[in-house]
Amino acid sequence: MKKRLVAILVLLFLVGGVSMLFAGGKQEATSASGYPPEMEKWLKEAKLGPYEEHPQNWKEIIEKAKQEGEVVVYSSSSRVAKVAEMFEKTYPGIKVKYFDLGSVQSVEKTVQEQNAGLYKADIVTTGGSGQVIHQLLDNHMIVNFVPDTVADRIPKKYKDPLLVRINEAIVFYYNTEAYSKPPIKNLWELTMPEWKGRVVTKDPFKSLSVLMGFITIVQHSDEMAAAYKRLTGKDLELHPGVPDAGYEFVYRLLHNDLIILKSGGKVAAASGKRGQKNPPISMIYFTYLRYNESKNYANGVIHPLDPVEKLVYPTYTAIARQAPHPNAAKLYTAFEMGSPKLTKDTKLEPPYAEGRAGELLQGLAPYFDPGSASPRVDVPKPKGGEIWDELKGWDVDPDFMWYNAPQFQDFWTKEATK
């Protein structure tokens, strides 16, 4: 029992549910502005936060960025490597040192270093709404910076309180080679005997994005209950100790031998590999639809699906507290958001990371696929991108995720080990 309790506490720390643990670290005196003196001095010098210039002086920013010569990026996405390569070609002389960490470790590394008084990162770009907003931003571990080159093209909800670099989603895949059409129409079918041991997902304790997906389903318990009745014609009966329909779905999914893997790529392969007679359905990142081309998978998004088809989560980008290269960080942030020359009517042809498309999309290019959506209202859709708007979605709520994560994590740990 003691070992199990310790394990749960460790998981809670890693994924982000216990506010006391997250707020931990040294207690710092603050100035009248609310910032620690050391940080406020840096903000003034870097012209960030309350000392940001309007309009932003991009000639000066670029000159200083070249003098700094480096930008250090903590990223939850492996595609940071391509963004780095493109940035270095656009701005020769500025080296990108990137860390492909995943969402959990991007937050964890930032917290651990800053609690130790180490300020190594320039950019932190990751999902994990609750953790990023309530743990990093609220505790002055990151600073919001919105490039004025595109600020007027981004809705307020995607730049306040923090800039969204890209919107992505969790979806449900089926194998289009094995099935001529989606094999289910209602999410609750995944909890029934015919799908026992044939649903696969990534461990939510190893992916804040998958965690956000499950918690968003829990948040929409009323819609889940209504969907169950539409499928069965009966009111949903909860198992003892299960609080609502959202948790009941998770309970039944786990007890229907849900397959939980450590790698999202393996999840996509489980449903998408060709030549399978009885392939599973997977719950994983929408962006992995690109593997149909690069790895010859046969994944298709289940559509229509009652009551939801995509679980939308933001990937934020921010400048880390006391970043050693603040101007290079500003320039990198602007590059992530794409050229201001892009318009809704811009015609782009693949390969999107090369030629004219690459010059215009800039850091958006590696994410220019049907499973991603720029927060900018003026960015055209990629080939096949119309599916993003066709799918019914639920958006992740950072507050709900933050305050309800401990209960969900405890529930998952208990039921997954039975």
Contacts in CASP RR format, 6 or more apart in sequence:
PFRMAT RR
TARGET T0000
AUTHOR 0000-0000-0000
METHOD contacts of the structure
MODEL  1
MKKRLVAILVLLFLVGGVSMLFAGGKQEATSASGYPPEMEKWLKEAKLGP
YEEHPQNWKEIIEKAKQEGEVVVYSSSSRVAKVAEMFEKTYPGIKVKYFD
LGSVQSVEKTVQEQNAGLYKADIVTTGGSGQVIHQLLDNHMIVNFVPDTV
ADRIPKKYKDPLLVRINEAIVFYYNTEAYSKPPIKNLWELTMPEWKGRVV
TKDPFKSLSVLMGFITIVQHSDEMAAAYKRLTGKDLELHPGVPDAGYEFV
YRLLHNDLIILKSGGKVAAASGKRGQKNPPISMIYFTYLRYNESKNYANG
VIHPLDPVEKLVYPTYTAIARQAPHPNAAKLYTAFEMGSPKLTKDTKLEP
PYAEGRAGELLQGLAPYFDPGSASPRVDVPKPKGGEIWDELKGWDVDPDF
MWYNAPQFQDFWTKEATK
7 413 0 8 1.000
8 409 0 8 1.000
8 410 0 8 1.000
8 413 0 8 1.000
9 18 0 8 1.000
11 205 0 8 1.000
11 409 0 8 1.000
11 413 0 8 1.000
12 18 0 8 1.000
12 21 0 8 1.000
12 405 0 8 1.000
12 406 0 8 1.000
12 409 0 8 1.000
12 410 0 8 1.000
13 21 0 8 1.000
14 104 0 8 1.000
14 108 0 8 1.000
14 205 0 8 1.000
15 104 0 8 1.000
15 131 0 8 1.000
15 204 0 8 1.000
15 205 0 8 1.000
15 208 0 8 1.000
15 211 0 8 1.000
15 405 0 8 1.000
15 409 0 8 1.000
16 22 0 8 1.000
16 107 0 8 1.000
16 130 0 8 1.000
16 131 0 8 1.000
16 135 0 8 1.000
16 402 0 8 1.000
16 405 0 8 1.000
17 402 0 8 1.000
17 405 0 8 1.000
17 406 0 8 1.000
17 409 0 8 1.000
18 406 0 8 1.000
19 134 0 8 1.000
19 402 0 8 1.000
22 111 0 8 1.000
22 131 0 8 1.000
22 134 0 8 1.000
22 135 0 8 1.000
22 139 0 8 1.000
23 135 0 8 1.000
23 139 0 8 1.000
24 115 0 8 1.000
25 115 0 8 1.000
26 115 0 8 1.000
26 117 0 8 1.000
28 36 0 8 1.000
29 36 0 8 1.000
29 37 0 8 1.000
30 36 0 8 1.000
30 37 0 8 1.000
31 37 0 8 1.000
31 40 0 8 1.000
33 40 0 8 1.000
33 50 0 8 1.000
34 40 0 8 1.000
35 43 0 8 1.000
35 140 0 8 1.000
36 140 0 8 1.000
38 322 0 8 1.000
39 140 0 8 1.000
39 321 0 8 1.000
39 322 0 8 1.000
42 48 0 8 1.000
42 321 0 8 1.000
42 322 0 8 1.000
42 326 0 8 1.000
43 49 0 8 1.000
43 50 0 8 1.000
43 51 0 8 1.000
43 143 0 8 1.000
44 51 0 8 1.000
45 326 0 8 1.000
46 319 0 8 1.000
46 323 0 8 1.000
46 326 0 8 1.000
46 327 0 8 1.000
47 53 0 8 1.000
47 326 0 8 1.000
48 143 0 8 1.000
48 145 0 8 1.000
48 319 0 8 1.000
48 326 0 8 1.000
49 143 0 8 1.000
49 144 0 8 1.000
49 145 0 8 1.000
52 145 0 8 1.000
54 148 0 8 1.000
55 148 0 8 1.000
56 147 0 8 1.000
56 148 0 8 1.000
56 149 0 8 1.000
56 330 0 8 1.000
58 149 0 8 1.000
58 334 0 8 1.000
60 327 0 8 1.000
61 327 0 8 1.000
61 330 0 8 1.000
61 331 0 8 1.000
62 91 0 8 1.000
62 327 0 8 1.000
62 331 0 8 1.000
64 327 0 8 1.000
65 71 0 8 1.000
65 91 0 8 1.000
65 94 0 8 1.000
65 325 0 8 1.000
65 327 0 8 1.000
65 328 0 8 1.000
65 330 0 8 1.000
65 331 0 8 1.000
66 91 0 8 1.000
66 93 0 8 1.000
66 94 0 8 1.000
67 327 0 8 1.000
68 94 0 8 1.000
68 324 0 8 1.000
68 325 0 8 1.000
68 326 0 8 1.000
68 327 0 8 1.000
68 328 0 8 1.000
69 93 0 8 1.000
69 94 0 8 1.000
69 95 0 8 1.000
69 325 0 8 1.000
69 328 0 8 1.000
70 94 0 8 1.000
70 95 0 8 1.000
70 96 0 8 1.000
70 97 0 8 1.000
70 325 0 8 1.000
70 328 0 8 1.000
71 87 0 8 1.000
71 94 0 8 1.000
71 95 0 8 1.000
71 96 0 8 1.000
71 97 0 8 1.000
71 122 0 8 1.000
71 123 0 8 1.000
71 325 0 8 1.000
71 328 0 8 1.000
71 329 0 8 1.000
71 331 0 8 1.000
71 332 0 8 1.000
72 97 0 8 1.000
72 98 0 8 1.000
72 99 0 8 1.000
72 120 0 8 1.000
72 121 0 8 1.000
72 122 0 8 1.000
72 123 0 8 1.000
72 323 0 8 1.000
72 324 0 8 1.000
72 325 0 8 1.000
73 80 0 8 1.000
73 84 0 8 1.000
73 96 0 8 1.000
73 97 0 8 1.000
73 98 0 8 1.000
73 99 0 8 1.000
73 121 0 8 1.000
73 122 0 8 1.000
73 123 0 8 1.000
73 125 0 8 1.000
73 332 0 8 1.000
74 98 0 8 1.000
74 99 0 8 1.000
74 101 0 8 1.000
74 106 0 8 1.000
74 109 0 8 1.000
74 110 0 8 1.000
74 121 0 8 1.000
74 123 0 8 1.000
74 124 0 8 1.000
74 125 0 8 1.000
74 126 0 8 1.000
74 320 0 8 1.000
75 98 0 8 1.000
75 99 0 8 1.000
75 100 0 8 1.000
75 101 0 8 1.000
75 102 0 8 1.000
75 106 0 8 1.000
75 123 0 8 1.000
75 125 0 8 1.000
75 126 0 8 1.000
76 101 0 8 1.000
76 102 0 8 1.000
76 103 0 8 1.000
76 106 0 8 1.000
76 125 0 8 1.000
76 126 0 8 1.000
76 127 0 8 1.000
76 208 0 8 1.000
76 209 0 8 1.000
76 315 0 8 1.000
77 100 0 8 1.000
77 102 0 8 1.000
77 125 0 8 1.000
77 315 0 8 1.000
78 100 0 8 1.000
79 366 0 8 1.000
79 367 0 8 1.000
80 98 0 8 1.000
80 100 0 8 1.000
80 125 0 8 1.000
81 98 0 8 1.000
81 100 0 8 1.000
82 353 0 8 1.000
82 365 0 8 1.000
82 366 0 8 1.000
83 96 0 8 1.000
83 335 0 8 1.000
83 336 0 8 1.000
83 363 0 8 1.000
83 365 0 8 1.000
83 366 0 8 1.000
84 96 0 8 1.000
84 98 0 8 1.000
86 335 0 8 1.000
86 353 0 8 1.000
86 358 0 8 1.000
86 362 0 8 1.000
86 363 0 8 1.000
86 365 0 8 1.000
86 366 0 8 1.000
87 94 0 8 1.000
87 96 0 8 1.000
87 332 0 8 1.000
87 335 0 8 1.000
87 362 0 8 1.000
87 363 0 8 1.000
88 94 0 8 1.000
88 95 0 8 1.000
88 96 0 8 1.000
90 335 0 8 1.000
90 362 0 8 1.000
91 331 0 8 1.000
91 335 0 8 1.000
94 328 0 8 1.000
94 331 0 8 1.000
96 332 0 8 1.000
99 106 0 8 1.000
99 109 0 8 1.000
101 109 0 8 1.000
101 126 0 8 1.000
102 126 0 8 1.000
102 207 0 8 1.000
103 126 0 8 1.000
103 127 0 8 1.000
103 128 0 8 1.000
103 207 0 8 1.000
103 208 0 8 1.000
103 209 0 8 1.000
104 205 0 8 1.000
104 206 0 8 1.000
104 207 0 8 1.000
104 208 0 8 1.000
106 124 0 8 1.000
106 125 0 8 1.000
106 126 0 8 1.000
106 127 0 8 1.000
107 126 0 8 1.000
107 128 0 8 1.000
107 131 0 8 1.000
107 132 0 8 1.000
107 135 0 8 1.000
107 136 0 8 1.000
107 208 0 8 1.000
109 121 0 8 1.000
110 121 0 8 1.000
110 124 0 8 1.000
110 136 0 8 1.000
110 141 0 8 1.000
110 142 0 8 1.000
110 320 0 8 1.000
111 135 0 8 1.000
111 136 0 8 1.000
111 141 0 8 1.000
113 119 0 8 1.000
113 120 0 8 1.000
113 121 0 8 1.000
114 141 0 8 1.000
114 320 0 8 1.000
114 321 0 8 1.000
119 320 0 8 1.000
119 321 0 8 1.000
119 322 0 8 1.000
119 323 0 8 1.000
119 324 0 8 1.000
120 324 0 8 1.000
121 320 0 8 1.000
121 323 0 8 1.000
122 319 0 8 1.000
122 320 0 8 1.000
122 323 0 8 1.000
122 324 0 8 1.000
122 325 0 8 1.000
122 326 0 8 1.000
122 328 0 8 1.000
122 329 0 8 1.000
122 332 0 8 1.000
123 317 0 8 1.000
123 318 0 8 1.000
123 319 0 8 1.000
123 320 0 8 1.000
123 323 0 8 1.000
123 329 0 8 1.000
123 332 0 8 1.000
123 333 0 8 1.000
124 132 0 8 1.000
124 136 0 8 1.000
124 142 0 8 1.000
124 316 0 8 1.000
124 317 0 8 1.000
124 318 0 8 1.000
124 319 0 8 1.000
124 320 0 8 1.000
125 165 0 8 1.000
125 315 0 8 1.000
125 316 0 8 1.000
125 317 0 8 1.000
125 318 0 8 1.000
125 336 0 8 1.000
126 132 0 8 1.000
126 208 0 8 1.000
126 315 0 8 1.000
126 316 0 8 1.000
127 208 0 8 1.000
127 209 0 8 1.000
127 212 0 8 1.000
127 313 0 8 1.000
127 314 0 8 1.000
127 315 0 8 1.000
127 316 0 8 1.000
128 208 0 8 1.000
128 209 0 8 1.000
128 211 0 8 1.000
128 212 0 8 1.000
128 313 0 8 1.000
128 316 0 8 1.000
128 396 0 8 1.000
128 398 0 8 1.000
128 401 0 8 1.000
129 212 0 8 1.000
129 313 0 8 1.000
129 314 0 8 1.000
129 316 0 8 1.000
129 396 0 8 1.000
129 397 0 8 1.000
129 398 0 8 1.000
129 401 0 8 1.000
129 402 0 8 1.000
130 398 0 8 1.000
130 399 0 8 1.000
130 401 0 8 1.000
130 402 0 8 1.000
130 405 0 8 1.000
131 208 0 8 1.000
131 402 0 8 1.000
132 142 0 8 1.000
132 162 0 8 1.000
132 316 0 8 1.000
132 318 0 8 1.000
132 398 0 8 1.000
133 161 0 8 1.000
133 162 0 8 1.000
133 398 0 8 1.000
133 402 0 8 1.000
134 398 0 8 1.000
134 399 0 8 1.000
134 402 0 8 1.000
135 141 0 8 1.000
135 402 0 8 1.000
136 142 0 8 1.000
136 318 0 8 1.000
137 144 0 8 1.000
137 161 0 8 1.000
137 162 0 8 1.000
137 318 0 8 1.000
140 321 0 8 1.000
141 320 0 8 1.000
141 321 0 8 1.000
142 162 0 8 1.000
142 318 0 8 1.000
142 319 0 8 1.000
142 320 0 8 1.000
142 321 0 8 1.000
143 318 0 8 1.000
143 319 0 8 1.000
143 320 0 8 1.000
143 321 0 8 1.000
144 159 0 8 1.000
144 160 0 8 1.000
144 161 0 8 1.000
144 162 0 8 1.000
144 163 0 8 1.000
144 318 0 8 1.000
144 319 0 8 1.000
145 163 0 8 1.000
145 318 0 8 1.000
145 319 0 8 1.000
145 329 0 8 1.000
145 330 0 8 1.000
145 333 0 8 1.000
146 154 0 8 1.000
146 159 0 8 1.000
146 163 0 8 1.000
147 330 0 8 1.000
147 333 0 8 1.000
147 334 0 8 1.000
147 337 0 8 1.000
149 334 0 8 1.000
149 337 0 8 1.000
149 340 0 8 1.000
150 334 0 8 1.000
150 337 0 8 1.000
150 338 0 8 1.000
150 340 0 8 1.000
150 376 0 8 1.000
151 159 0 8 1.000
153 376 0 8 1.000
153 377 0 8 1.000
153 378 0 8 1.000
154 163 0 8 1.000
154 164 0 8 1.000
154 337 0 8 1.000
154 375 0 8 1.000
154 376 0 8 1.000
154 377 0 8 1.000
155 375 0 8 1.000
155 377 0 8 1.000
158 164 0 8 1.000
158 167 0 8 1.000
158 314 0 8 1.000
158 375 0 8 1.000
159 375 0 8 1.000
162 316 0 8 1.000
162 318 0 8 1.000
163 316 0 8 1.000
163 317 0 8 1.000
163 318 0 8 1.000
163 333 0 8 1.000
163 337 0 8 1.000
163 375 0 8 1.000
164 314 0 8 1.000
164 315 0 8 1.000
164 316 0 8 1.000
164 317 0 8 1.000
164 375 0 8 1.000
165 314 0 8 1.000
165 315 0 8 1.000
165 316 0 8 1.000
165 317 0 8 1.000
165 336 0 8 1.000
165 337 0 8 1.000
165 375 0 8 1.000
166 314 0 8 1.000
166 315 0 8 1.000
166 364 0 8 1.000
166 367 0 8 1.000
166 372 0 8 1.000
166 373 0 8 1.000
166 374 0 8 1.000
166 375 0 8 1.000
167 312 0 8 1.000
167 313 0 8 1.000
167 314 0 8 1.000
167 315 0 8 1.000
167 372 0 8 1.000
167 373 0 8 1.000
167 374 0 8 1.000
167 375 0 8 1.000
168 209 0 8 1.000
168 285 0 8 1.000
168 286 0 8 1.000
168 287 0 8 1.000
168 312 0 8 1.000
168 313 0 8 1.000
168 314 0 8 1.000
168 315 0 8 1.000
168 371 0 8 1.000
168 372 0 8 1.000
168 373 0 8 1.000
169 285 0 8 1.000
169 286 0 8 1.000
169 310 0 8 1.000
169 311 0 8 1.000
169 312 0 8 1.000
169 313 0 8 1.000
169 371 0 8 1.000
169 388 0 8 1.000
169 391 0 8 1.000
169 393 0 8 1.000
170 209 0 8 1.000
170 210 0 8 1.000
170 212 0 8 1.000
170 213 0 8 1.000
170 283 0 8 1.000
170 284 0 8 1.000
170 285 0 8 1.000
170 286 0 8 1.000
170 310 0 8 1.000
170 311 0 8 1.000
170 313 0 8 1.000
171 283 0 8 1.000
171 284 0 8 1.000
171 285 0 8 1.000
171 286 0 8 1.000
171 301 0 8 1.000
171 302 0 8 1.000
171 309 0 8 1.000
171 310 0 8 1.000
171 311 0 8 1.000
171 371 0 8 1.000
171 391 0 8 1.000
172 187 0 8 1.000
172 281 0 8 1.000
172 282 0 8 1.000
172 283 0 8 1.000
172 301 0 8 1.000
172 302 0 8 1.000
172 305 0 8 1.000
172 309 0 8 1.000
173 268 0 8 1.000
173 271 0 8 1.000
173 272 0 8 1.000
173 281 0 8 1.000
173 282 0 8 1.000
173 283 0 8 1.000
173 284 0 8 1.000
173 288 0 8 1.000
173 289 0 8 1.000
173 299 0 8 1.000
173 300 0 8 1.000
173 301 0 8 1.000
173 302 0 8 1.000
174 182 0 8 1.000
174 183 0 8 1.000
174 184 0 8 1.000
174 271 0 8 1.000
174 279 0 8 1.000
174 281 0 8 1.000
174 299 0 8 1.000
174 300 0 8 1.000
174 302 0 8 1.000
175 271 0 8 1.000
175 272 0 8 1.000
175 273 0 8 1.000
175 274 0 8 1.000
175 276 0 8 1.000
175 279 0 8 1.000
175 298 0 8 1.000
175 299 0 8 1.000
175 300 0 8 1.000
176 298 0 8 1.000
176 299 0 8 1.000
176 300 0 8 1.000
177 274 0 8 1.000
177 275 0 8 1.000
177 276 0 8 1.000
177 298 0 8 1.000
178 275 0 8 1.000
178 276 0 8 1.000
178 277 0 8 1.000
178 278 0 8 1.000
178 279 0 8 1.000
178 298 0 8 1.000
182 300 0 8 1.000
182 302 0 8 1.000
182 303 0 8 1.000
182 304 0 8 1.000
182 305 0 8 1.000
183 281 0 8 1.000
184 190 0 8 1.000
184 195 0 8 1.000
184 281 0 8 1.000
184 302 0 8 1.000
184 305 0 8 1.000
185 304 0 8 1.000
185 305 0 8 1.000
185 306 0 8 1.000
186 227 0 8 1.000
186 230 0 8 1.000
186 231 0 8 1.000
186 305 0 8 1.000
186 306 0 8 1.000
187 224 0 8 1.000
187 227 0 8 1.000
187 249 0 8 1.000
187 305 0 8 1.000
187 306 0 8 1.000
187 307 0 8 1.000
187 308 0 8 1.000
188 224 0 8 1.000
188 227 0 8 1.000
188 228 0 8 1.000
188 231 0 8 1.000
188 232 0 8 1.000
188 249 0 8 1.000
188 252 0 8 1.000
189 195 0 8 1.000
189 231 0 8 1.000
190 199 0 8 1.000
190 253 0 8 1.000
190 256 0 8 1.000
190 281 0 8 1.000
191 249 0 8 1.000
191 252 0 8 1.000
191 253 0 8 1.000
191 256 0 8 1.000
192 256 0 8 1.000
193 256 0 8 1.000
195 256 0 8 1.000
195 281 0 8 1.000
196 256 0 8 1.000
196 257 0 8 1.000
197 256 0 8 1.000
197 257 0 8 1.000
197 258 0 8 1.000
197 259 0 8 1.000
197 280 0 8 1.000
198 259 0 8 1.000
198 278 0 8 1.000
198 279 0 8 1.000
198 280 0 8 1.000
198 281 0 8 1.000
199 253 0 8 1.000
199 256 0 8 1.000
199 258 0 8 1.000
199 259 0 8 1.000
199 280 0 8 1.000
199 281 0 8 1.000
199 282 0 8 1.000
199 283 0 8 1.000
200 258 0 8 1.000
200 259 0 8 1.000
200 260 0 8 1.000
200 261 0 8 1.000
200 267 0 8 1.000
200 270 0 8 1.000
200 271 0 8 1.000
200 280 0 8 1.000
200 281 0 8 1.000
200 282 0 8 1.000
200 283 0 8 1.000
201 210 0 8 1.000
201 258 0 8 1.000
201 259 0 8 1.000
201 260 0 8 1.000
201 261 0 8 1.000
201 267 0 8 1.000
201 282 0 8 1.000
201 283 0 8 1.000
201 284 0 8 1.000
202 210 0 8 1.000
202 260 0 8 1.000
202 261 0 8 1.000
202 262 0 8 1.000
202 263 0 8 1.000
202 264 0 8 1.000
202 267 0 8 1.000
202 284 0 8 1.000
203 210 0 8 1.000
203 260 0 8 1.000
203 261 0 8 1.000
203 262 0 8 1.000
204 210 0 8 1.000
204 211 0 8 1.000
204 213 0 8 1.000
204 214 0 8 1.000
204 412 0 8 1.000
205 211 0 8 1.000
205 409 0 8 1.000
205 412 0 8 1.000
206 262 0 8 1.000
207 264 0 8 1.000
209 285 0 8 1.000
209 313 0 8 1.000
210 283 0 8 1.000
210 284 0 8 1.000
211 401 0 8 1.000
211 405 0 8 1.000
211 408 0 8 1.000
212 311 0 8 1.000
212 313 0 8 1.000
212 396 0 8 1.000
212 401 0 8 1.000
213 311 0 8 1.000
213 313 0 8 1.000
213 396 0 8 1.000
214 250 0 8 1.000
214 408 0 8 1.000
214 412 0 8 1.000
215 396 0 8 1.000
215 400 0 8 1.000
215 401 0 8 1.000
215 404 0 8 1.000
215 405 0 8 1.000
215 408 0 8 1.000
216 311 0 8 1.000
216 313 0 8 1.000
216 394 0 8 1.000
216 395 0 8 1.000
216 396 0 8 1.000
216 397 0 8 1.000
216 400 0 8 1.000
216 401 0 8 1.000
217 224 0 8 1.000
217 246 0 8 1.000
217 249 0 8 1.000
217 250 0 8 1.000
217 308 0 8 1.000
217 311 0 8 1.000
217 394 0 8 1.000
218 244 0 8 1.000
218 246 0 8 1.000
218 247 0 8 1.000
218 250 0 8 1.000
218 404 0 8 1.000
218 408 0 8 1.000
219 394 0 8 1.000
219 397 0 8 1.000
219 400 0 8 1.000
219 404 0 8 1.000
220 246 0 8 1.000
220 307 0 8 1.000
220 308 0 8 1.000
220 394 0 8 1.000
221 244 0 8 1.000
221 245 0 8 1.000
221 246 0 8 1.000
221 247 0 8 1.000
222 245 0 8 1.000
223 307 0 8 1.000
223 308 0 8 1.000
224 245 0 8 1.000
224 246 0 8 1.000
224 248 0 8 1.000
224 249 0 8 1.000
224 307 0 8 1.000
225 235 0 8 1.000
225 236 0 8 1.000
225 244 0 8 1.000
225 245 0 8 1.000
225 246 0 8 1.000
226 307 0 8 1.000
227 306 0 8 1.000
227 307 0 8 1.000
228 234 0 8 1.000
228 236 0 8 1.000
228 245 0 8 1.000
229 235 0 8 1.000
229 236 0 8 1.000
230 306 0 8 1.000
231 306 0 8 1.000
236 245 0 8 1.000
236 248 0 8 1.000
238 244 0 8 1.000
238 245 0 8 1.000
238 248 0 8 1.000
239 248 0 8 1.000
239 251 0 8 1.000
242 248 0 8 1.000
242 251 0 8 1.000
247 411 0 8 1.000
250 408 0 8 1.000
250 411 0 8 1.000
250 412 0 8 1.000
250 415 0 8 1.000
251 411 0 8 1.000
251 415 0 8 1.000
254 412 0 8 1.000
254 415 0 8 1.000
254 416 0 8 1.000
254 418 0 8 1.000
255 415 0 8 1.000
255 418 0 8 1.000
259 270 0 8 1.000
259 280 0 8 1.000
260 416 0 8 1.000
261 267 0 8 1.000
261 270 0 8 1.000
264 284 0 8 1.000
264 285 0 8 1.000
264 288 0 8 1.000
265 284 0 8 1.000
265 288 0 8 1.000
265 291 0 8 1.000
267 282 0 8 1.000
267 283 0 8 1.000
267 284 0 8 1.000
267 288 0 8 1.000
268 282 0 8 1.000
268 284 0 8 1.000
268 285 0 8 1.000
268 288 0 8 1.000
268 291 0 8 1.000
268 297 0 8 1.000
268 299 0 8 1.000
269 291 0 8 1.000
269 295 0 8 1.000
269 297 0 8 1.000
270 279 0 8 1.000
270 280 0 8 1.000
270 282 0 8 1.000
271 279 0 8 1.000
271 280 0 8 1.000
271 281 0 8 1.000
271 282 0 8 1.000
271 299 0 8 1.000
272 279 0 8 1.000
272 282 0 8 1.000
272 291 0 8 1.000
272 292 0 8 1.000
272 297 0 8 1.000
272 298 0 8 1.000
272 299 0 8 1.000
273 279 0 8 1.000
273 297 0 8 1.000
273 298 0 8 1.000
274 296 0 8 1.000
274 297 0 8 1.000
274 298 0 8 1.000
281 302 0 8 1.000
282 299 0 8 1.000
285 371 0 8 1.000
286 301 0 8 1.000
286 310 0 8 1.000
286 370 0 8 1.000
286 371 0 8 1.000
286 372 0 8 1.000
286 388 0 8 1.000
287 367 0 8 1.000
287 369 0 8 1.000
287 371 0 8 1.000
287 372 0 8 1.000
288 299 0 8 1.000
289 299 0 8 1.000
289 300 0 8 1.000
289 301 0 8 1.000
289 369 0 8 1.000
289 370 0 8 1.000
289 371 0 8 1.000
290 369 0 8 1.000
290 371 0 8 1.000
291 297 0 8 1.000
291 299 0 8 1.000
292 298 0 8 1.000
292 299 0 8 1.000
292 300 0 8 1.000
301 309 0 8 1.000
301 310 0 8 1.000
301 387 0 8 1.000
301 391 0 8 1.000
302 309 0 8 1.000
303 309 0 8 1.000
303 387 0 8 1.000
303 390 0 8 1.000
303 391 0 8 1.000
304 392 0 8 1.000
305 392 0 8 1.000
307 392 0 8 1.000
308 392 0 8 1.000
308 393 0 8 1.000
308 394 0 8 1.000
309 391 0 8 1.000
309 392 0 8 1.000
309 393 0 8 1.000
310 388 0 8 1.000
310 391 0 8 1.000
310 392 0 8 1.000
310 393 0 8 1.000
310 394 0 8 1.000
311 393 0 8 1.000
311 394 0 8 1.000
311 396 0 8 1.000
312 393 0 8 1.000
312 394 0 8 1.000
312 395 0 8 1.000
312 396 0 8 1.000
313 395 0 8 1.000
313 396 0 8 1.000
314 375 0 8 1.000
314 396 0 8 1.000
317 333 0 8 1.000
317 336 0 8 1.000
319 326 0 8 1.000
319 329 0 8 1.000
319 330 0 8 1.000
319 333 0 8 1.000
320 329 0 8 1.000
323 329 0 8 1.000
335 362 0 8 1.000
335 363 0 8 1.000
336 362 0 8 1.000
336 363 0 8 1.000
336 364 0 8 1.000
337 362 0 8 1.000
337 363 0 8 1.000
337 364 0 8 1.000
337 374 0 8 1.000
337 376 0 8 1.000
338 360 0 8 1.000
338 361 0 8 1.000
338 362 0 8 1.000
338 363 0 8 1.000
338 364 0 8 1.000
338 376 0 8 1.000
338 379 0 8 1.000
339 359 0 8 1.000
339 360 0 8 1.000
339 361 0 8 1.000
339 362 0 8 1.000
341 360 0 8 1.000
342 360 0 8 1.000
342 361 0 8 1.000
342 376 0 8 1.000
342 378 0 8 1.000
342 379 0 8 1.000
342 380 0 8 1.000
343 378 0 8 1.000
343 380 0 8 1.000
344 377 0 8 1.000
344 378 0 8 1.000
344 379 0 8 1.000
344 380 0 8 1.000
345 380 0 8 1.000
346 360 0 8 1.000
346 380 0 8 1.000
347 380 0 8 1.000
348 356 0 8 1.000
348 357 0 8 1.000
348 360 0 8 1.000
348 361 0 8 1.000
348 368 0 8 1.000
348 380 0 8 1.000
348 382 0 8 1.000
349 357 0 8 1.000
350 357 0 8 1.000
350 382 0 8 1.000
350 383 0 8 1.000
351 357 0 8 1.000
352 358 0 8 1.000
352 361 0 8 1.000
352 365 0 8 1.000
352 368 0 8 1.000
352 382 0 8 1.000
353 361 0 8 1.000
353 365 0 8 1.000
353 366 0 8 1.000
357 365 0 8 1.000
357 368 0 8 1.000
358 365 0 8 1.000
361 368 0 8 1.000
364 374 0 8 1.000
364 379 0 8 1.000
367 374 0 8 1.000
368 382 0 8 1.000
369 382 0 8 1.000
369 385 0 8 1.000
370 382 0 8 1.000
370 383 0 8 1.000
370 384 0 8 1.000
370 385 0 8 1.000
370 387 0 8 1.000
370 388 0 8 1.000
371 385 0 8 1.000
371 387 0 8 1.000
371 388 0 8 1.000
372 388 0 8 1.000
373 388 0 8 1.000
381 388 0 8 1.000
END
